Amino acid sequence: MTEALAASQITRAQREPGLVTGTAGFYLDFEIPAGAEIAAEMLENRPKHI
């Protein structure tokens, strides 16, 4: 997660200033192996609907 956050900050800093608007954020894609579906449930934050 630390590496993903650092990479997103670098990417954001390299963008044209006019493109950086709104709330800062990024997408994080990952793969969960078959049979490990419980891992996806552990990532949920139901109070925040994430």
mmCIF file of the N, C-alpha and C atoms, coordinates in Angstrom:
data_MODEL
# 
_entry.id   MODEL 
# 
loop_
_atom_site.group_PDB 
_atom_site.id 
_atom_site.type_symbol 
_atom_site.label_atom_id 
_atom_site.label_alt_id 
_atom_site.label_comp_id 
_atom_site.label_asym_id 
_atom_site.label_entity_id 
_atom_site.label_seq_id 
_atom_site.pdbx_PDB_ins_code 
_atom_site.Cartn_x 
_atom_site.Cartn_y 
_atom_site.Cartn_z 
_atom_site.occupancy 
_atom_site.B_iso_or_equiv 
_atom_site.pdbx_formal_charge 
_atom_site.auth_seq_id 
_atom_site.auth_comp_id 
_atom_site.auth_asym_id 
_atom_site.auth_atom_id 
_atom_site.pdbx_PDB_model_num 
ATOM 1   N N  . MET A 1 1  ? 0.821   -1.176  0.000   1.00 0.00 ? 1  MET A N  1 
ATOM 2   C CA . MET A 1 1  ? 0.000   0.000   0.000   1.00 0.00 ? 1  MET A CA 1 
ATOM 3   C C  . MET A 1 1  ? 0.879   1.259   0.000   1.00 0.00 ? 1  MET A C  1 
ATOM 4   N N  . THR A 1 2  ? 1.966   1.181   0.759   1.00 0.00 ? 2  THR A N  1 
ATOM 5   C CA . THR A 1 2  ? 2.884   2.326   0.806   1.00 0.00 ? 2  THR A CA 1 
ATOM 6   C C  . THR A 1 2  ? 3.450   2.633   -0.574  1.00 0.00 ? 2  THR A C  1 
ATOM 7   N N  . GLU A 1 3  ? 3.811   1.583   -1.314  1.00 0.00 ? 3  GLU A N  1 
ATOM 8   C CA . GLU A 1 3  ? 4.350   1.776   -2.662  1.00 0.00 ? 3  GLU A CA 1 
ATOM 9   C C  . GLU A 1 3  ? 3.289   2.351   -3.595  1.00 0.00 ? 3  GLU A C  1 
ATOM 10  N N  . ALA A 1 4  ? 2.055   1.881   -3.470  1.00 0.00 ? 4  ALA A N  1 
ATOM 11  C CA . ALA A 1 4  ? 0.973   2.383   -4.322  1.00 0.00 ? 4  ALA A CA 1 
ATOM 12  C C  . ALA A 1 4  ? 0.717   3.859   -4.044  1.00 0.00 ? 4  ALA A C  1 
ATOM 13  N N  . LEU A 1 5  ? 0.723   4.256   -2.781  1.00 0.00 ? 5  LEU A N  1 
ATOM 14  C CA . LEU A 1 5  ? 0.515   5.670   -2.439  1.00 0.00 ? 5  LEU A CA 1 
ATOM 15  C C  . LEU A 1 5  ? 1.646   6.542   -2.974  1.00 0.00 ? 5  LEU A C  1 
ATOM 16  N N  . ALA A 1 6  ? 2.877   6.069   -2.841  1.00 0.00 ? 6  ALA A N  1 
ATOM 17  C CA . ALA A 1 6  ? 4.018   6.825   -3.351  1.00 0.00 ? 6  ALA A CA 1 
ATOM 18  C C  . ALA A 1 6  ? 3.943   6.968   -4.872  1.00 0.00 ? 6  ALA A C  1 
ATOM 19  N N  . ALA A 1 7  ? 3.588   5.895   -5.550  1.00 0.00 ? 7  ALA A N  1 
ATOM 20  C CA . ALA A 1 7  ? 3.475   5.941   -7.015  1.00 0.00 ? 7  ALA A CA 1 
ATOM 21  C C  . ALA A 1 7  ? 2.378   6.902   -7.448  1.00 0.00 ? 7  ALA A C  1 
ATOM 22  N N  . SER A 1 8  ? 1.275   6.931   -6.721  1.00 0.00 ? 8  SER A N  1 
ATOM 23  C CA . SER A 1 8  ? 0.185   7.839   -7.095  1.00 0.00 ? 8  SER A CA 1 
ATOM 24  C C  . SER A 1 8  ? 0.594   9.293   -6.903  1.00 0.00 ? 8  SER A C  1 
ATOM 25  N N  . GLN A 1 9  ? 1.376   9.573   -5.881  1.00 0.00 ? 9  GLN A N  1 
ATOM 26  C CA . GLN A 1 9  ? 1.839   10.949  -5.654  1.00 0.00 ? 9  GLN A CA 1 
ATOM 27  C C  . GLN A 1 9  ? 2.787   11.385  -6.765  1.00 0.00 ? 9  GLN A C  1 
ATOM 28  N N  . ILE A 1 10 ? 3.638   10.483  -7.208  1.00 0.00 ? 10 ILE A N  1 
ATOM 29  C CA . ILE A 1 10 ? 4.559   10.804  -8.304  1.00 0.00 ? 10 ILE A CA 1 
ATOM 30  C C  . ILE A 1 10 ? 3.774   11.062  -9.585  1.00 0.00 ? 10 ILE A C  1 
ATOM 31  N N  . THR A 1 11 ? 2.813   10.199  -9.887  1.00 0.00 ? 11 THR A N  1 
ATOM 32  C CA . THR A 1 11 ? 1.998   10.360  -11.088 1.00 0.00 ? 11 THR A CA 1 
ATOM 33  C C  . THR A 1 11 ? 1.251   11.688  -11.057 1.00 0.00 ? 11 THR A C  1 
ATOM 34  N N  . ARG A 1 12 ? 0.665   12.019  -9.913  1.00 0.00 ? 12 ARG A N  1 
ATOM 35  C CA . ARG A 1 12 ? -0.082  13.270  -9.773  1.00 0.00 ? 12 ARG A CA 1 
ATOM 36  C C  . ARG A 1 12 ? 0.825   14.478  -9.964  1.00 0.00 ? 12 ARG A C  1 
ATOM 37  N N  . ALA A 1 13 ? 2.044   14.415  -9.432  1.00 0.00 ? 13 ALA A N  1 
ATOM 38  C CA . ALA A 1 13 ? 2.984   15.526  -9.551  1.00 0.00 ? 13 ALA A CA 1 
ATOM 39  C C  . ALA A 1 13 ? 3.430   15.740  -10.996 1.00 0.00 ? 13 ALA A C  1 
ATOM 40  N N  . GLN A 1 14 ? 3.401   14.678  -11.817 1.00 0.00 ? 14 GLN A N  1 
ATOM 41  C CA . GLN A 1 14 ? 3.844   14.772  -13.203 1.00 0.00 ? 14 GLN A CA 1 
ATOM 42  C C  . GLN A 1 14 ? 2.750   15.258  -14.150 1.00 0.00 ? 14 GLN A C  1 
ATOM 43  N N  . ARG A 1 15 ? 1.526   15.363  -13.676 1.00 0.00 ? 15 ARG A N  1 
ATOM 44  C CA . ARG A 1 15 ? 0.427   15.804  -14.533 1.00 0.00 ? 15 ARG A CA 1 
ATOM 45  C C  . ARG A 1 15 ? 0.477   17.304  -14.738 1.00 0.00 ? 15 ARG A C  1 
ATOM 46  N N  . GLU A 1 16 ? -0.180  17.735  -15.794 1.00 0.00 ? 16 GLU A N  1 
ATOM 47  C CA . GLU A 1 16 ? -0.297  19.163  -16.042 1.00 0.00 ? 16 GLU A CA 1 
ATOM 48  C C  . GLU A 1 16 ? -1.127  19.780  -14.925 1.00 0.00 ? 16 GLU A C  1 
ATOM 49  N N  . PRO A 1 17 ? -0.730  20.944  -14.420 1.00 0.00 ? 17 PRO A N  1 
ATOM 50  C CA . PRO A 1 17 ? -1.443  21.560  -13.300 1.00 0.00 ? 17 PRO A CA 1 
ATOM 51  C C  . PRO A 1 17 ? -2.937  21.757  -13.550 1.00 0.00 ? 17 PRO A C  1 
ATOM 52  N N  . GLY A 1 18 ? -3.331  22.042  -14.781 1.00 0.00 ? 18 GLY A N  1 
ATOM 53  C CA . GLY A 1 18 ? -4.734  22.252  -15.102 1.00 0.00 ? 18 GLY A CA 1 
ATOM 54  C C  . GLY A 1 18 ? -5.583  21.000  -15.003 1.00 0.00 ? 18 GLY A C  1 
ATOM 55  N N  . LEU A 1 19 ? -4.949  19.839  -15.022 1.00 0.00 ? 19 LEU A N  1 
ATOM 56  C CA . LEU A 1 19 ? -5.678  18.574  -14.952 1.00 0.00 ? 19 LEU A CA 1 
ATOM 57  C C  . LEU A 1 19 ? -5.917  18.109  -13.519 1.00 0.00 ? 19 LEU A C  1 
ATOM 58  N N  . VAL A 1 20 ? -5.164  18.661  -12.575 1.00 0.00 ? 20 VAL A N  1 
ATOM 59  C CA . VAL A 1 20 ? -5.273  18.242  -11.183 1.00 0.00 ? 20 VAL A CA 1 
ATOM 60  C C  . VAL A 1 20 ? -6.326  19.101  -10.496 1.00 0.00 ? 20 VAL A C  1 
ATOM 61  N N  . THR A 1 21 ? -7.560  18.616  -10.499 1.00 0.00 ? 21 THR A N  1 
ATOM 62  C CA . THR A 1 21 ? -8.653  19.334  -9.845  1.00 0.00 ? 21 THR A CA 1 
ATOM 63  C C  . THR A 1 21 ? -9.467  18.344  -9.023  1.00 0.00 ? 21 THR A C  1 
ATOM 64  N N  . GLY A 1 22 ? -10.289 18.846  -8.169  1.00 0.00 ? 22 GLY A N  1 
ATOM 65  C CA . GLY A 1 22 ? -11.162 17.978  -7.384  1.00 0.00 ? 22 GLY A CA 1 
ATOM 66  C C  . GLY A 1 22 ? -10.432 17.324  -6.231  1.00 0.00 ? 22 GLY A C  1 
ATOM 67  N N  . THR A 1 23 ? -11.037 16.296  -5.713  1.00 0.00 ? 23 THR A N  1 
ATOM 68  C CA . THR A 1 23 ? -10.481 15.562  -4.584  1.00 0.00 ? 23 THR A CA 1 
ATOM 69  C C  . THR A 1 23 ? -9.413  14.584  -5.069  1.00 0.00 ? 23 THR A C  1 
ATOM 70  N N  . ALA A 1 24 ? -8.262  14.624  -4.412  1.00 0.00 ? 24 ALA A N  1 
ATOM 71  C CA . ALA A 1 24 ? -7.175  13.723  -4.791  1.00 0.00 ? 24 ALA A CA 1 
ATOM 72  C C  . ALA A 1 24 ? -7.566  12.278  -4.498  1.00 0.00 ? 24 ALA A C  1 
ATOM 73  N N  . GLY A 1 25 ? -7.181  11.376  -5.376  1.00 0.00 ? 25 GLY A N  1 
ATOM 74  C CA . GLY A 1 25 ? -7.477  9.967   -5.185  1.00 0.00 ? 25 GLY A CA 1 
ATOM 75  C C  . GLY A 1 25 ? -6.836  9.147   -6.280  1.00 0.00 ? 25 GLY A C  1 
ATOM 76  N N  . PHE A 1 26 ? -6.982  7.831   -6.176  1.00 0.00 ? 26 PHE A N  1 
ATOM 77  C CA . PHE A 1 26 ? -6.446  6.938   -7.193  1.00 0.00 ? 26 PHE A CA 1 
ATOM 78  C C  . PHE A 1 26 ? -7.180  5.614   -7.104  1.00 0.00 ? 26 PHE A C  1 
ATOM 79  N N  . TYR A 1 27 ? -7.056  4.830   -8.148  1.00 0.00 ? 27 TYR A N  1 
ATOM 80  C CA . TYR A 1 27 ? -7.627  3.491   -8.173  1.00 0.00 ? 27 TYR A CA 1 
ATOM 81  C C  . TYR A 1 27 ? -6.523  2.500   -7.853  1.00 0.00 ? 27 TYR A C  1 
ATOM 82  N N  . LEU A 1 28 ? -6.850  1.498   -7.073  1.00 0.00 ? 28 LEU A N  1 
ATOM 83  C CA . LEU A 1 28 ? -5.898  0.445   -6.745  1.00 0.00 ? 28 LEU A CA 1 
ATOM 84  C C  . LEU A 1 28 ? -6.510  -0.872  -7.196  1.00 0.00 ? 28 LEU A C  1 
ATOM 85  N N  . ASP A 1 29 ? -5.890  -1.502  -8.183  1.00 0.00 ? 29 ASP A N  1 
ATOM 86  C CA . ASP A 1 29 ? -6.366  -2.785  -8.700  1.00 0.00 ? 29 ASP A CA 1 
ATOM 87  C C  . ASP A 1 29 ? -5.516  -3.896  -8.099  1.00 0.00 ? 29 ASP A C  1 
ATOM 88  N N  . PHE A 1 30 ? -6.169  -4.987  -7.755  1.00 0.00 ? 30 PHE A N  1 
ATOM 89  C CA . PHE A 1 30 ? -5.457  -6.148  -7.261  1.00 0.00 ? 30 PHE A CA 1 
ATOM 90  C C  . PHE A 1 30 ? -6.233  -7.395  -7.623  1.00 0.00 ? 30 PHE A C  1 
ATOM 91  N N  . GLU A 1 31 ? -5.553  -8.528  -7.579  1.00 0.00 ? 31 GLU A N  1 
ATOM 92  C CA . GLU A 1 31 ? -6.182  -9.801  -7.914  1.00 0.00 ? 31 GLU A CA 1 
ATOM 93  C C  . GLU A 1 31 ? -6.265  -10.670 -6.667  1.00 0.00 ? 31 GLU A C  1 
ATOM 94  N N  . ILE A 1 32 ? -7.400  -11.324 -6.503  1.00 0.00 ? 32 ILE A N  1 
ATOM 95  C CA . ILE A 1 32 ? -7.595  -12.257 -5.401  1.00 0.00 ? 32 ILE A CA 1 
ATOM 96  C C  . ILE A 1 32 ? -7.717  -13.644 -6.016  1.00 0.00 ? 32 ILE A C  1 
ATOM 97  N N  . PRO A 1 33 ? -6.879  -14.577 -5.583  1.00 0.00 ? 33 PRO A N  1 
ATOM 98  C CA . PRO A 1 33 ? -6.934  -15.916 -6.157  1.00 0.00 ? 33 PRO A CA 1 
ATOM 99  C C  . PRO A 1 33 ? -8.262  -16.614 -5.861  1.00 0.00 ? 33 PRO A C  1 
ATOM 100 N N  . ALA A 1 34 ? -8.655  -17.483 -6.750  1.00 0.00 ? 34 ALA A N  1 
ATOM 101 C CA . ALA A 1 34 ? -9.879  -18.261 -6.538  1.00 0.00 ? 34 ALA A CA 1 
ATOM 102 C C  . ALA A 1 34 ? -9.777  -19.007 -5.216  1.00 0.00 ? 34 ALA A C  1 
ATOM 103 N N  . GLY A 1 35 ? -10.862 -19.006 -4.488  1.00 0.00 ? 35 GLY A N  1 
ATOM 104 C CA . GLY A 1 35 ? -10.888 -19.674 -3.199  1.00 0.00 ? 35 GLY A CA 1 
ATOM 105 C C  . GLY A 1 35 ? -10.546 -18.766 -2.039  1.00 0.00 ? 35 GLY A C  1 
ATOM 106 N N  . ALA A 1 36 ? -10.145 -17.523 -2.328  1.00 0.00 ? 36 ALA A N  1 
ATOM 107 C CA . ALA A 1 36 ? -9.770  -16.580 -1.272  1.00 0.00 ? 36 ALA A CA 1 
ATOM 108 C C  . ALA A 1 36 ? -10.739 -15.406 -1.233  1.00 0.00 ? 36 ALA A C  1 
ATOM 109 N N  . GLU A 1 37 ? -12.003 -15.662 -1.547  1.00 0.00 ? 37 GLU A N  1 
ATOM 110 C CA . GLU A 1 37 ? -12.999 -14.591 -1.610  1.00 0.00 ? 37 GLU A CA 1 
ATOM 111 C C  . GLU A 1 37 ? -13.159 -13.861 -0.281  1.00 0.00 ? 37 GLU A C  1 
ATOM 112 N N  . ILE A 1 38 ? -12.848 -14.519 0.816   1.00 0.00 ? 38 ILE A N  1 
ATOM 113 C CA . ILE A 1 38 ? -12.950 -13.876 2.126   1.00 0.00 ? 38 ILE A CA 1 
ATOM 114 C C  . ILE A 1 38 ? -12.033 -12.652 2.190   1.00 0.00 ? 38 ILE A C  1 
ATOM 115 N N  . ALA A 1 39 ? -10.951 -12.661 1.421   1.00 0.00 ? 39 ALA A N  1 
ATOM 116 C CA . ALA A 1 39 ? -10.028 -11.520 1.403   1.00 0.00 ? 39 ALA A CA 1 
ATOM 117 C C  . ALA A 1 39 ? -10.740 -10.260 0.930   1.00 0.00 ? 39 ALA A C  1 
ATOM 118 N N  . ALA A 1 40 ? -11.607 -10.374 -0.072  1.00 0.00 ? 40 ALA A N  1 
ATOM 119 C CA . ALA A 1 40 ? -12.351 -9.218  -0.567  1.00 0.00 ? 40 ALA A CA 1 
ATOM 120 C C  . ALA A 1 40 ? -13.289 -8.689  0.507   1.00 0.00 ? 40 ALA A C  1 
ATOM 121 N N  . GLU A 1 41 ? -13.914 -9.578  1.246   1.00 0.00 ? 41 GLU A N  1 
ATOM 122 C CA . GLU A 1 41 ? -14.809 -9.144  2.310   1.00 0.00 ? 41 GLU A CA 1 
ATOM 123 C C  . GLU A 1 41 ? -14.040 -8.413  3.410   1.00 0.00 ? 41 GLU A C  1 
ATOM 124 N N  . MET A 1 42 ? -12.812 -8.806  3.657   1.00 0.00 ? 42 MET A N  1 
ATOM 125 C CA . MET A 1 42 ? -12.005 -8.162  4.686   1.00 0.00 ? 42 MET A CA 1 
ATOM 126 C C  . MET A 1 42 ? -11.604 -6.745  4.283   1.00 0.00 ? 42 MET A C  1 
ATOM 127 N N  . LEU A 1 43 ? -11.631 -6.444  2.978   1.00 0.00 ? 43 LEU A N  1 
ATOM 128 C CA . LEU A 1 43 ? -11.279 -5.108  2.497   1.00 0.00 ? 43 LEU A CA 1 
ATOM 129 C C  . LEU A 1 43 ? -12.445 -4.127  2.575   1.00 0.00 ? 43 LEU A C  1 
ATOM 130 N N  . GLU A 1 44 ? -13.630 -4.621  2.816   1.00 0.00 ? 44 GLU A N  1 
ATOM 131 C CA . GLU A 1 44 ? -14.809 -3.760  2.844   1.00 0.00 ? 44 GLU A CA 1 
ATOM 132 C C  . GLU A 1 44 ? -14.795 -2.826  4.043   1.00 0.00 ? 44 GLU A C  1 
ATOM 133 N N  . ASN A 1 45 ? -15.382 -1.658  3.826   1.00 0.00 ? 45 ASN A N  1 
ATOM 134 C CA . ASN A 1 45 ? -15.655 -0.720  4.911   1.00 0.00 ? 45 ASN A CA 1 
ATOM 135 C C  . ASN A 1 45 ? -17.123 -0.358  4.757   1.00 0.00 ? 45 ASN A C  1 
ATOM 136 N N  . ARG A 1 46 ? -17.967 -1.192  5.285   1.00 0.00 ? 46 ARG A N  1 
ATOM 137 C CA . ARG A 1 46 ? -19.406 -1.046  5.081   1.00 0.00 ? 46 ARG A CA 1 
ATOM 138 C C  . ARG A 1 46 ? -19.948 0.306   5.546   1.00 0.00 ? 46 ARG A C  1 
ATOM 139 N N  . PRO A 1 47 ? -19.505 0.853   6.684   1.00 0.00 ? 47 PRO A N  1 
ATOM 140 C CA . PRO A 1 47 ? -20.031 2.162   7.084   1.00 0.00 ? 47 PRO A CA 1 
ATOM 141 C C  . PRO A 1 47 ? -19.784 3.267   6.041   1.00 0.00 ? 47 PRO A C  1 
ATOM 142 N N  . LYS A 1 48 ? -18.671 3.139   5.301   1.00 0.00 ? 48 LYS A N  1 
ATOM 143 C CA . LYS A 1 48 ? -18.346 4.129   4.273   1.00 0.00 ? 48 LYS A CA 1 
ATOM 144 C C  . LYS A 1 48 ? -18.768 3.686   2.885   1.00 0.00 ? 48 LYS A C  1 
ATOM 145 N N  . HIS A 1 49 ? -19.457 2.534   2.782   1.00 0.00 ? 49 HIS A N  1 
ATOM 146 C CA . HIS A 1 49 ? -19.929 1.975   1.513   1.00 0.00 ? 49 HIS A CA 1 
ATOM 147 C C  . HIS A 1 49 ? -18.778 1.744   0.537   1.00 0.00 ? 49 HIS A C  1 
ATOM 148 N N  . ILE A 1 50 ? -17.686 1.236   1.049   1.00 0.00 ? 50 ILE A N  1 
ATOM 149 C CA . ILE A 1 50 ? -16.517 0.922   0.227   1.00 0.00 ? 50 ILE A CA 1 
ATOM 150 C C  . ILE A 1 50 ? -16.363 -0.577  0.176   1.00 0.00 ? 50 ILE A C  1 
# 
